[in-house]
């Protein structure tokens, strides 16, 4: 497949790019700073652009089969890159008749708030309400924009992200009040799951949690 990856230079995005190339896909990585991606591969194209600029996003679309969206920013940065950036991506997809998109958001807000019960006290009562409040709000708006689209979307909500290895042994489709989940997962396994959705219809136009 020919894949277009947004947020490609981020910690999860780079895992998506690496694993997609390993699987033989052709990958276009959309990034603000191409120097952040050190991967060299004949099947990799780097496109410099700003996801907040609709025309920049639209220019990146050229015969791609699917989009993987790993947009994010550090918690201390206030902004709407996830929601507004995703809106620009969806608009470009509709204009180019690109139908498939897999988007990474997060566990812990909206109907998945009960999953925070499986996280450490400090994370649930200090990190989330004080440091991640605006991040979660942006994710919530992002998901609403996606759900309103007519595209074949899948929203993936991973638990707390780690830099662990890819295990390919994780859980999805669980109830958010499930006390047996760990509410954490490696970025490598998130990438593995997202890429698996390219050939699966299980979560088309659905949302799923992802955790160990």
C-alpha positions as CSV (number, residue, x, y, z in Angstrom):
1,X,0.0,0.0,0.0
2,X,0.9,3.6,-0.4
3,X,0.6,5.2,3.1
4,X,0.5,8.8,4.2
5,X,1.7,9.3,7.8
6,X,1.0,12.4,9.8
7,X,2.9,13.0,13.0
8,X,5.6,10.8,11.5
9,X,8.5,12.3,13.4
10,X,6.8,11.8,16.8
11,X,7.6,8.8,19.0
12,X,4.7,6.7,17.8
13,X,4.7,8.0,14.3
14,X,8.3,7.0,13.7
15,X,7.4,3.5,14.8
16,X,4.5,3.5,12.3
17,X,7.0,4.6,9.6
18,X,9.6,1.9,10.5
19,X,7.2,-0.9,10.7
20,X,5.3,0.1,7.6
21,X,8.6,0.0,5.6
22,X,9.5,-3.3,7.1
23,X,6.2,-4.6,5.8
24,X,7.0,-3.4,2.3
25,X,4.6,-0.5,2.2
26,X,5.4,2.8,0.4
27,X,5.4,5.5,3.0
28,X,5.0,9.3,2.7
29,X,6.0,11.0,6.0
30,X,4.4,14.4,6.4
31,X,6.6,16.4,8.8
32,X,7.5,20.0,9.7
33,X,11.2,19.2,10.0
34,X,12.4,16.3,7.7
35,X,15.7,16.3,9.5
36,X,14.0,14.6,12.5
37,X,13.6,11.4,10.4
38,X,16.9,9.7,10.0
39,X,15.5,6.6,8.2
40,X,16.8,6.0,4.8
41,X,14.7,3.8,2.6
42,X,13.9,3.7,-1.1
43,X,10.2,3.4,-0.3
44,X,10.1,6.4,2.0
45,X,9.3,10.0,0.8
46,X,9.6,12.9,3.2
47,X,7.1,15.8,2.6
48,X,7.7,19.0,4.5
49,X,4.6,20.8,5.6
50,X,2.4,22.2,8.4
51,X,-0.7,20.2,9.2
52,X,-2.3,23.4,10.4
53,X,-2.1,24.7,6.8
54,X,-4.9,23.2,4.8
55,X,-3.2,23.8,1.4
56,X,0.0,22.2,2.7
57,X,-1.9,19.1,3.7
58,X,-3.8,18.9,0.5
59,X,-0.6,19.1,-1.5
60,X,0.6,15.9,0.1
61,X,-2.2,13.8,-1.2
62,X,-1.3,11.9,-4.3
63,X,-2.7,8.5,-4.9
64,X,-2.4,7.2,-1.3
65,X,-4.4,4.2,-0.2
66,X,-4.7,5.1,3.5
67,X,-3.7,7.6,6.1
68,X,-2.3,7.0,9.6
69,X,-2.6,9.9,12.0
70,X,-0.3,10.1,15.0
71,X,-0.5,13.9,15.5
72,X,0.5,15.2,18.9
73,X,2.6,17.6,20.8
74,X,4.2,17.9,24.3
75,X,1.7,18.4,27.2
76,X,3.1,21.8,28.0
77,X,2.2,23.2,24.6
78,X,-1.3,24.6,24.3
79,X,-2.9,24.2,20.9
80,X,-5.3,22.4,18.7
81,X,-3.0,20.5,16.4
82,X,-4.8,17.3,16.9
83,X,-8.3,18.6,16.2
84,X,-7.6,21.3,13.6
85,X,-4.9,19.3,12.0
86,X,-7.2,16.3,11.7
87,X,-9.9,18.5,10.3
88,X,-7.5,19.5,7.5
89,X,-6.5,15.9,6.8
90,X,-10.2,14.8,6.6
91,X,-11.0,17.6,4.2
92,X,-8.1,16.7,2.0
93,X,-9.2,13.0,2.0
94,X,-12.7,13.9,1.0
95,X,-11.3,16.1,-1.8
96,X,-9.1,13.3,-3.1
97,X,-11.5,10.4,-2.4
98,X,-9.0,8.8,0.0
99,X,-11.3,6.7,2.2
100,X,-9.3,4.9,4.9
101,X,-7.8,6.6,8.0
102,X,-6.5,5.2,11.3
103,X,-6.1,7.7,14.1
104,X,-4.3,7.5,17.4
105,X,-5.9,9.3,20.3
106,X,-5.8,8.2,24.0
107,X,-7.6,6.4,26.8
108,X,-8.8,8.5,29.7
109,X,-11.5,10.9,28.6
110,X,-15.1,10.8,27.6
111,X,-16.6,7.3,27.9
112,X,-13.1,5.9,28.5
113,X,-12.5,7.9,31.7
114,X,-13.0,4.8,33.9
115,X,-9.7,3.4,32.5
116,X,-7.9,5.9,34.6
117,X,-8.8,3.8,37.6
118,X,-6.1,1.4,36.4
119,X,-3.4,4.1,36.4
120,X,-1.3,5.4,39.4
121,X,-3.0,7.8,41.8
122,X,-0.6,10.6,40.9
123,X,-1.4,10.2,37.2
124,X,-5.1,10.1,37.6
125,X,-5.4,13.0,40.1
126,X,-2.5,15.2,39.3
127,X,-1.2,14.6,35.8
128,X,-4.5,14.3,34.0
129,X,-6.5,17.2,35.5
130,X,-3.5,19.6,35.6
131,X,-1.1,18.7,32.8
132,X,-3.2,16.8,30.3
133,X,-6.5,18.6,30.6
134,X,-6.1,20.6,27.4
135,X,-4.5,17.7,25.6
136,X,-7.6,15.5,26.4
137,X,-9.9,18.3,25.4
138,X,-8.2,18.5,22.0
139,X,-8.4,14.8,21.6
140,X,-12.1,14.9,22.4
141,X,-12.8,17.5,19.8
142,X,-10.6,15.5,17.4
143,X,-12.7,12.4,17.8
144,X,-15.9,14.3,17.4
145,X,-14.7,15.7,14.1
146,X,-13.7,12.2,12.9
147,X,-17.0,10.6,13.9
148,X,-18.9,13.3,11.9
149,X,-17.0,12.3,8.7
150,X,-18.2,9.9,6.1
151,X,-14.8,8.3,5.8
152,X,-13.8,4.8,6.8
153,X,-12.1,5.8,10.1
154,X,-10.8,3.8,13.0
155,X,-9.9,5.6,16.3
156,X,-7.3,3.8,18.4
157,X,-7.1,4.8,22.1
158,X,-3.9,3.5,23.7
159,X,-3.2,3.6,27.4
160,X,-0.1,5.3,28.7
161,X,2.7,5.1,26.1
162,X,6.1,3.5,26.8
163,X,9.2,2.9,24.8
164,X,9.0,-0.8,25.2
165,X,9.5,-3.5,22.5
166,X,6.9,-4.7,20.1
167,X,5.3,-7.7,21.6
168,X,2.2,-8.1,19.4
169,X,0.5,-9.3,22.5
170,X,-2.0,-6.7,23.7
171,X,-5.7,-6.2,24.3
172,X,-8.3,-4.3,22.4
173,X,-12.1,-4.1,22.4
174,X,-12.2,-4.3,26.2
175,X,-14.7,-2.5,28.4
176,X,-13.2,0.7,29.8
177,X,-14.0,-0.3,33.4
178,X,-12.1,-3.6,33.0
179,X,-9.9,-3.9,36.1
180,X,-7.6,-6.3,34.4
181,X,-6.1,-3.9,31.9
182,X,-2.8,-2.2,32.7
183,X,-3.7,1.0,30.9
184,X,-0.3,1.1,29.3
185,X,1.3,-0.1,26.1
186,X,4.4,0.4,24.0
187,X,4.5,2.8,21.1
188,X,5.8,-0.1,19.0
189,X,2.7,-2.2,19.8
190,X,0.4,0.8,19.0
191,X,2.1,1.1,15.6
192,X,1.7,-2.7,15.1
193,X,-2.1,-2.5,15.9
194,X,-2.6,0.6,13.7
195,X,-0.9,-1.1,10.7
196,X,-3.0,-4.2,11.2
197,X,-6.1,-2.2,10.8
198,X,-5.2,-1.6,7.1
199,X,-6.3,-5.1,6.3
200,X,-9.1,-5.5,8.9
201,X,-12.7,-4.3,9.0
202,X,-13.2,-5.1,12.6
203,X,-13.0,-1.5,13.8
204,X,-14.1,0.4,10.7
205,X,-16.0,3.5,11.9
206,X,-15.4,2.3,15.5
207,X,-13.3,3.3,18.5
208,X,-11.3,0.8,20.5
209,X,-9.0,1.0,23.5
210,X,-5.6,-0.6,23.3
211,X,-3.6,-1.8,26.4
212,X,-1.7,-4.7,27.9
